[in-house]
Amino acid sequence: MAQILVLANEIPLPIQATGTSLRLNPVLRHLAREHAIDLVAISDSRPDLDRRVAEAQEFCRSVTALPRPRLPGVRRISRTLRGMVNPQRPPWEFIDPFSKELVDALVPTLRETRHDVLLAVNEVLDVACQLRIRNVMPPRFVVDWIDAPSLVHERRSEMMSRVRAHFVRRRTARLVEWQKQINAQAHAAIYIADADRTHAGAGANPAVHVIPNGVLTLDQPVTRPDDHPPTIGFLGNMAYGPNVHAALRLHSGVFLPLVATHPDLRLKIIGRDPDPAVRALVSDRVEVTGEVESIWPHLAEVDVVVLPMEFGGGLQNKVLEAAEAGCAVVVTRVGAAGLGPEGRDALIIEDSDEGMIRSVSRLLDDPGVLAEAQARATAIQDMFDWEHILPRYAEVVLGEDYSPPGA
């Protein structure tokens, strides 16, 4: 049994809370079947922390939530500036001014328990870097970037003013070099999609792997009502800039033109923390759900999920969820980029508003075409089955040479 210390920026519960929880929750549950997991969540500020800690302790040996200490703004800036001149620290965009206190809290745990592996997930790399500096790193270091920071950074620049975007794009090259540096130090690194690995400059590095998310298992059956009006939908974290941009584009560029030819059409936008611009879309034709206990009853009322994504990185979990719910999916190439050729073949790819309008019209006007598209989308379930993905993830975390004690 391996002793695995997991550093993450949150306790991954409930599973649909964030993109990180969608990935980390099944990973930890799988690893915990045979290994001891000590989870340390850094600066988890979401509600119901005590309840989520207790639930995570059902499959983790220990769960620790480290709060961010309070520091005056001047000290935060000072620490960030000092970190910028240390070549072993991340680029300034990812320097955590609170990392000293967080590392101080972690060191006793690392000295009391001999961990075999440190798995650092997503936004905790500054803390992991400082553990390395202090020489308290476990023997094996694995980083799951999920999305490549450089690719996310670059795509965000497309939403900015020309001057600001120019500066951000220049910083992208620095983020690529940083990822190369970390990936050279780590025993293994993981990205969610080929596009992320490529953008990070991994090249022929055999220690850098691509492991996608799996399809989230339904927590309740999706039963489609017979009498619901024709409905198109969107889902995702509705405070996330690329999702906000896509939802607004869907409303103005696709939904409103379609209403002219489909007067009964409805639009349902599913997702937590809707931006004010998204909430302003609410009308007798448009529903904005906000946070929901389960997405599946809402997706059951959607015929076609339309995802006009222009920005964002990696594998879009929303595509997998829509397909799992049996919805036809119309998506841009950016939104489908992480699925691979076979996954993209199960979807309808359209980059222009006009193309989306044509495809959605065809689906809504012909029940046979709609049923065929819905059935084709469900094929993604087999391509992204956690039962096939999780053993490979465990192998990468533990290393090919790992063998249980006494084996």
C-alpha positions as CSV (number, residue, x, y, z in Angstrom):
1,M,0.0,0.0,0.0
2,A,1.5,3.3,-1.1
3,Q,1.3,6.5,1.1
4,I,0.1,9.3,-1.2
5,L,0.0,12.9,-0.2
6,V,-2.3,14.9,-2.4
7,L,-2.1,18.7,-2.6
8,A,-5.1,20.4,-4.2
9,N,-6.8,23.8,-4.0
10,E,-10.1,22.3,-2.8
11,I,-11.8,19.3,-1.3
12,P,-13.3,17.7,-4.4
13,L,-16.9,17.6,-3.2
14,P,-19.5,17.7,-4.4
15,I,-18.2,16.0,-7.6
16,Q,-19.8,18.6,-9.9
17,A,-18.8,21.6,-8.0
18,T,-15.8,22.5,-10.2
19,G,-13.7,21.2,-13.0
20,T,-11.0,20.1,-10.5
21,S,-13.6,18.2,-8.4
22,L,-14.9,16.4,-11.5
23,R,-11.5,15.0,-12.1
24,L,-10.0,14.6,-8.6
25,N,-13.0,13.0,-6.9
26,P,-13.0,9.8,-9.0
27,V,-9.2,9.7,-9.0
28,L,-9.0,9.8,-5.2
29,R,-11.8,7.3,-4.7
30,H,-10.0,4.9,-7.0
31,L,-6.6,5.3,-5.5
32,A,-8.0,5.0,-2.0
33,R,-9.2,1.4,-2.8
34,E,-5.6,0.2,-2.4
35,H,-3.6,3.1,-1.0
36,A,-3.6,5.5,1.9
37,I,-4.5,9.0,0.8
38,D,-3.7,12.1,2.8
39,L,-5.5,15.0,1.2
40,V,-4.4,18.6,1.9
41,A,-6.7,21.3,0.5
42,I,-5.1,24.7,0.3
43,S,-7.4,27.7,0.7
44,D,-10.7,26.0,0.0
45,S,-13.2,28.9,0.5
46,R,-16.4,27.2,-0.7
47,P,-19.3,26.7,1.7
48,D,-19.9,23.7,3.9
49,L,-16.3,23.0,4.5
50,D,-16.8,20.8,7.6
51,R,-19.4,18.7,5.9
52,R,-17.1,18.2,2.9
53,V,-14.1,17.3,5.0
54,A,-16.2,14.7,6.8
55,E,-17.4,13.2,3.5
56,A,-13.9,13.1,2.1
57,Q,-12.7,11.3,5.2
58,E,-14.9,8.4,4.1
59,F,-12.3,7.5,1.4
60,C,-9.2,9.4,2.5
61,R,-7.1,8.5,5.5
62,S,-6.8,12.1,6.5
63,V,-8.2,15.4,5.2
64,T,-6.7,18.7,6.1
65,A,-8.0,22.1,5.0
66,L,-5.4,24.8,5.3
67,P,-6.8,28.3,5.4
68,R,-5.1,31.3,3.8
69,P,-3.5,33.5,6.5
70,R,-4.3,37.2,6.6
71,L,-1.6,39.4,5.3
72,P,-1.6,43.2,4.7
73,G,-1.6,44.1,1.0
74,V,1.9,45.5,1.2
75,R,3.3,42.2,2.6
76,R,1.5,40.2,-0.2
77,I,3.1,42.5,-2.8
78,S,6.5,42.3,-1.2
79,R,6.4,38.5,-1.1
80,T,5.3,38.3,-4.7
81,L,8.2,40.5,-5.7
82,R,10.7,38.4,-3.8
83,G,9.3,35.3,-5.4
84,M,9.8,36.8,-8.9
85,V,13.6,36.9,-8.5
86,N,13.8,33.3,-7.3
87,P,14.4,31.0,-10.3
88,Q,12.9,28.1,-8.4
89,R,9.6,29.8,-7.9
90,P,6.8,30.0,-10.6
91,P,6.2,32.9,-12.9
92,W,4.6,35.8,-11.0
93,E,1.1,34.9,-12.2
94,F,1.3,31.7,-10.1
95,I,3.3,32.9,-7.1
96,D,1.3,32.3,-3.9
97,P,2.2,35.1,-1.4
98,F,0.8,32.8,1.4
99,S,2.9,29.8,0.4
100,K,5.4,30.2,3.3
101,E,2.7,29.7,6.0
102,L,1.2,26.9,4.0
103,V,4.5,25.1,3.7
104,D,5.3,25.7,7.4
105,A,2.0,23.9,8.2
106,L,2.8,21.0,5.8
107,V,6.4,20.3,6.9
108,P,5.5,18.5,10.2
109,T,3.1,16.2,8.3
110,L,5.8,15.3,5.8
111,R,8.3,14.6,8.6
112,E,5.9,12.5,10.6
113,T,4.6,10.3,7.7
114,R,6.9,8.8,5.1
115,H,4.9,9.4,1.9
116,D,5.8,7.6,-1.2
117,V,4.3,10.1,-3.6
118,L,3.3,13.7,-3.7
119,L,0.5,14.4,-6.2
120,A,0.1,18.1,-6.8
121,V,-3.0,19.1,-8.6
122,N,-3.6,22.3,-10.6
123,E,-3.0,25.5,-8.7
124,V,-0.7,24.5,-5.9
125,L,2.6,24.4,-7.7
126,D,4.2,27.2,-5.8
127,V,3.7,25.3,-2.5
128,A,5.1,22.1,-4.2
129,C,8.1,24.1,-5.5
130,Q,8.9,25.4,-2.0
131,L,8.7,21.9,-0.5
132,R,11.3,20.9,-3.1
133,I,13.4,23.9,-2.0
134,R,13.2,22.8,1.6
135,N,14.2,19.3,0.7
136,V,11.1,17.7,2.2
137,M,9.6,16.3,-1.0
138,P,8.5,12.6,-1.0
139,P,10.6,10.3,-3.2
140,R,8.1,10.6,-6.2
141,F,6.7,13.8,-7.4
142,V,3.7,13.9,-9.8
143,V,1.9,16.9,-11.1
144,D,-1.5,17.0,-12.7
145,W,-1.8,20.3,-14.5
146,I,-5.2,19.4,-15.8
147,D,-5.2,22.3,-18.4
148,A,-1.9,23.8,-19.6
149,P,-1.6,27.2,-17.9
150,S,0.1,28.6,-21.0
151,L,-2.8,27.5,-23.3
152,V,-5.4,28.9,-20.9
153,H,-3.4,32.1,-20.6
154,E,-3.1,32.5,-24.4
155,R,-6.8,31.9,-25.0
156,R,-7.8,34.4,-22.4
157,S,-5.8,37.0,-24.3
158,E,-8.3,36.6,-27.1
159,M,-10.9,38.2,-24.9
160,M,-8.8,41.2,-24.0
161,S,-8.0,44.6,-25.5
162,R,-5.2,44.6,-28.1
163,V,-2.6,46.2,-25.8
164,R,-3.3,44.0,-22.8
165,A,-3.5,40.9,-25.0
166,H,-0.1,41.7,-26.5
167,F,1.4,41.7,-23.0
168,V,-0.4,38.5,-22.0
169,R,0.8,36.6,-25.1
170,R,4.4,37.6,-24.3
171,R,4.0,36.1,-20.9
172,T,2.7,32.8,-22.5
173,A,6.2,31.9,-23.6
174,R,7.4,32.2,-20.0
175,L,4.6,29.9,-18.8
176,V,5.7,27.3,-21.4
177,E,9.3,27.4,-20.1
178,W,8.1,27.1,-16.5
179,Q,6.0,24.0,-17.4
180,K,9.0,22.5,-19.1
181,Q,11.1,23.1,-16.0
182,I,8.6,21.5,-13.7
183,N,8.0,18.6,-16.0
184,A,11.7,18.0,-16.1
185,Q,11.9,17.8,-12.3
186,A,8.7,15.7,-11.8
187,H,8.8,12.0,-12.1
188,A,5.5,12.3,-14.1
189,A,3.3,15.0,-15.4
190,I,-0.3,14.8,-16.6
191,Y,-2.5,16.9,-18.9
192,I,-6.1,16.5,-19.7
193,A,-5.8,16.7,-23.5
194,D,-3.2,16.5,-26.4
195,A,-3.7,20.2,-27.1
196,D,-2.5,21.0,-23.6
197,R,0.5,18.7,-23.7
198,T,1.6,20.1,-27.1
199,H,1.2,23.7,-26.0
200,A,3.3,23.0,-22.9
201,G,6.2,22.0,-25.1
202,A,6.4,18.5,-23.8
203,G,7.7,17.2,-27.1
204,A,9.2,13.7,-26.7
205,N,9.3,13.8,-22.9
206,P,8.1,10.3,-22.0
207,A,7.2,11.4,-18.5
208,V,4.5,13.7,-19.7
209,H,1.2,12.0,-20.2
210,V,-2.3,12.8,-21.5
211,I,-5.1,11.3,-19.4
212,P,-8.6,12.7,-20.0
213,N,-11.5,13.0,-17.7
214,G,-14.1,10.2,-17.8
215,V,-17.9,10.6,-18.2
216,L,-19.6,11.5,-15.0
217,T,-21.9,8.6,-14.0
218,L,-25.5,9.5,-13.8
219,D,-26.7,9.9,-10.2
220,Q,-30.3,9.5,-11.4
221,P,-31.8,8.3,-14.7
222,V,-32.5,10.9,-17.4
223,T,-36.2,10.6,-18.4
224,R,-37.2,13.0,-21.1
225,P,-40.7,14.5,-20.7
226,D,-42.9,13.9,-23.8
227,D,-44.5,17.4,-23.7
228,H,-41.7,19.8,-23.2
229,P,-41.2,22.6,-25.7
230,P,-38.2,22.4,-28.1
231,T,-35.2,23.5,-26.0
232,I,-31.6,24.2,-26.6
233,G,-29.2,24.5,-23.7
234,F,-25.8,25.5,-22.3
235,L,-24.1,24.3,-19.2
236,G,-20.9,25.2,-17.2
237,N,-19.6,27.4,-14.5
238,M,-21.4,30.6,-15.4
239,A,-18.9,32.8,-13.6
240,Y,-16.1,31.6,-15.9
241,G,-15.3,34.2,-18.6
242,P,-15.2,31.8,-21.6
243,N,-18.5,30.3,-20.6
244,V,-20.1,33.7,-20.1
245,H,-18.9,34.8,-23.5
246,A,-20.2,31.6,-25.1
247,A,-23.6,31.8,-23.4
248,L,-24.1,35.4,-24.6
249,R,-23.1,34.5,-28.1
250,L,-25.5,31.6,-28.0
251,H,-28.4,33.9,-27.0
252,S,-27.8,36.7,-29.4
253,G,-26.2,34.8,-32.4
254,V,-28.1,31.5,-32.4
255,F,-31.2,31.5,-30.1
256,L,-32.8,34.8,-31.1
257,P,-32.5,34.1,-34.9
258,L,-33.9,30.6,-34.3
259,V,-36.9,32.0,-32.5
260,A,-38.0,33.7,-35.8
261,T,-38.5,30.2,-37.3
262,H,-39.2,28.2,-34.2
263,P,-41.5,30.4,-32.1
264,D,-41.9,27.8,-29.3
265,L,-38.1,27.5,-28.8
266,R,-36.7,27.8,-25.3
267,L,-33.2,28.3,-24.0
268,K,-31.9,26.8,-20.7
269,I,-28.6,27.9,-19.3
270,I,-27.4,25.5,-16.5
271,G,-24.6,26.4,-14.1
272,R,-23.6,28.0,-10.8
273,D,-22.7,31.6,-10.1
274,P,-24.2,33.1,-13.3
275,D,-22.6,36.4,-14.3
276,P,-24.9,39.4,-14.1
277,A,-24.8,39.6,-17.9
278,V,-26.1,36.0,-18.1
279,R,-28.8,36.6,-15.4
280,A,-30.0,39.6,-17.4
281,L,-31.0,37.1,-20.2
282,V,-33.9,35.7,-18.1
283,S,-37.3,35.9,-19.8
284,D,-40.4,33.8,-20.5
285,R,-38.3,32.0,-23.1
286,V,-34.9,31.9,-21.3
287,E,-34.2,30.1,-18.0
288,V,-30.9,30.6,-16.1
289,T,-30.9,28.0,-13.3
290,G,-27.9,29.0,-11.2
291,E,-26.5,26.3,-9.0
292,V,-28.5,23.1,-9.0
293,E,-28.4,20.0,-6.9
294,S,-28.2,17.8,-10.0
295,I,-27.8,18.8,-13.7
296,W,-29.5,15.7,-15.0
297,P,-33.2,16.7,-14.6
298,H,-32.4,20.0,-16.3
299,L,-30.6,18.3,-19.2
300,A,-33.5,16.0,-19.6
301,E,-35.5,19.0,-20.8
302,V,-32.9,19.9,-23.4
303,D,-32.9,18.5,-26.9
304,V,-29.7,20.1,-28.2
305,V,-26.8,21.4,-26.1
306,V,-25.1,24.2,-28.1
307,L,-21.6,25.2,-27.0
308,P,-20.2,28.1,-29.1
309,M,-16.9,28.1,-27.2
310,E,-14.2,30.4,-28.5
311,F,-11.8,30.3,-25.6
312,G,-10.8,27.9,-22.9
313,G,-8.5,24.9,-22.8
314,G,-8.4,21.2,-22.5
315,L,-11.2,18.7,-22.4
316,Q,-14.6,20.3,-22.0
317,N,-16.4,18.4,-19.2
318,K,-19.7,20.0,-20.4
319,V,-19.4,18.0,-23.6
320,L,-19.1,14.7,-21.8
321,E,-22.0,15.6,-19.5
322,A,-24.3,16.6,-22.3
323,A,-23.5,13.4,-24.2
324,E,-24.1,11.3,-21.1
325,A,-27.5,12.9,-20.7
326,G,-28.4,11.9,-24.2
327,C,-28.5,15.3,-25.7
328,A,-27.4,16.1,-29.3
329,V,-24.3,18.3,-29.1
330,V,-23.4,21.2,-31.4
331,V,-20.0,22.6,-30.5
332,T,-17.1,24.6,-32.0
333,R,-13.8,23.1,-32.8
334,V,-12.3,24.8,-29.7
335,G,-14.9,23.2,-27.5
336,A,-14.3,19.7,-29.0
337,A,-10.5,20.0,-29.2
338,G,-9.8,17.7,-26.3
339,L,-11.9,14.8,-27.5
340,G,-9.7,13.4,-30.2
341,P,-10.9,12.4,-33.7
342,E,-13.3,9.7,-32.6
343,G,-14.9,11.9,-30.0
344,R,-15.3,14.8,-32.4
345,D,-17.0,12.4,-34.9
346,A,-19.8,11.8,-32.4
347,L,-20.6,15.6,-32.3
348,I,-21.8,18.2,-34.7
349,I,-18.9,20.7,-35.2
350,E,-19.8,24.2,-36.3
351,D,-17.7,27.4,-35.8
352,S,-20.0,30.0,-37.2
353,D,-23.4,31.3,-35.9
354,E,-24.9,30.5,-39.2
355,G,-23.6,26.9,-39.2
356,M,-25.0,26.4,-35.7
357,I,-28.4,27.8,-36.7
358,R,-28.6,25.5,-39.7
359,S,-27.6,22.4,-37.7
360,V,-29.9,23.2,-34.8
361,S,-32.8,23.8,-37.2
362,R,-32.2,20.5,-38.9
363,L,-32.3,18.7,-35.6
364,L,-35.4,20.4,-34.3
365,D,-37.3,20.0,-37.6
366,D,-36.6,16.3,-38.0
367,P,-37.2,14.0,-35.0
368,G,-35.3,11.2,-36.8
369,V,-32.2,13.3,-37.3
370,L,-32.4,14.5,-33.7
371,A,-32.7,10.9,-32.4
372,E,-29.7,9.8,-34.5
373,A,-27.6,12.7,-33.3
374,Q,-28.5,12.0,-29.7
375,A,-27.6,8.3,-30.1
376,R,-24.3,9.2,-31.8
377,A,-23.3,11.5,-28.9
378,T,-23.8,8.8,-26.3
379,A,-21.0,6.8,-28.0
380,I,-18.6,9.2,-26.1
381,Q,-19.5,7.2,-23.0
382,D,-17.4,4.3,-24.1
383,M,-14.5,6.4,-25.2
384,F,-14.3,8.2,-21.9
385,D,-15.2,5.5,-19.4
386,W,-13.6,6.1,-16.0
387,E,-13.2,2.4,-15.5
388,H,-10.6,2.4,-18.3
389,I,-9.0,5.7,-17.4
390,L,-8.5,5.3,-13.7
391,P,-6.1,2.3,-13.8
392,R,-3.9,4.2,-16.1
393,Y,-4.0,7.3,-13.9
394,A,-3.0,5.1,-10.9
395,E,-0.1,3.6,-12.9
396,V,1.3,7.1,-13.8
397,V,1.0,8.3,-10.1
398,L,2.7,5.2,-8.7
399,G,5.2,4.6,-11.4
400,E,5.8,1.4,-13.4
401,D,8.3,0.2,-10.9
402,Y,6.0,0.3,-7.9
403,S,5.2,-3.0,-6.2
404,P,3.3,-3.4,-3.0
405,P,5.3,-4.3,0.1
406,G,5.9,-8.0,0.3
407,A,5.2,-8.5,-3.4
